[in-house]
Amino acid sequence: MAKLELSLQQNFDELLSRIEDGIMSGSVSASLEDSSDFSSGNARCSVRVFERYSYTGGNRVSLSVTLFQSGSGEVHLSAIAAGGSQGMFFKLNTFGEEAFLDKLRELL
C-alpha cells in the first residue's frame, strides 16, 4: 500500500476535475469505479476510487482519493493505492501501487 497526504491552497472543484481527468487520461485501462460527494454546513468531501491495470506488476491496482475542505480553507487530500502487490503472505512487487500514486503526484 502506498499513501500520499497533502494540504493544498487550490480551488476544490478545479482540483477534483484535474485529478479525475488526469487519472482517466493517464492510462488506457483506467476506470472510475465509484464516487461519493457530500457536505455538511460549510464542509465538503469527495471520494473517488480509480482502478487500472499495472503492466509492471501484472495485476490491477486501485487508487482511492479523498478531498476534504472546511469553508474556504485548505483542501486536504488523502490518496491510497492498493492491490498492486503479489504474494500470499508477504507484499512483493508493489511497483504498480507506487506508479499509480506517482501519476497523481504529477497532476498535483
Summary of the structure (lengths in Angstrom):
residues: 108
radius of gyration: 14.4
end to end distance: 19.8
largest distance: 45.0
contacts: 318
relative contact order: 0.26
helix: 25%
strand: 47%
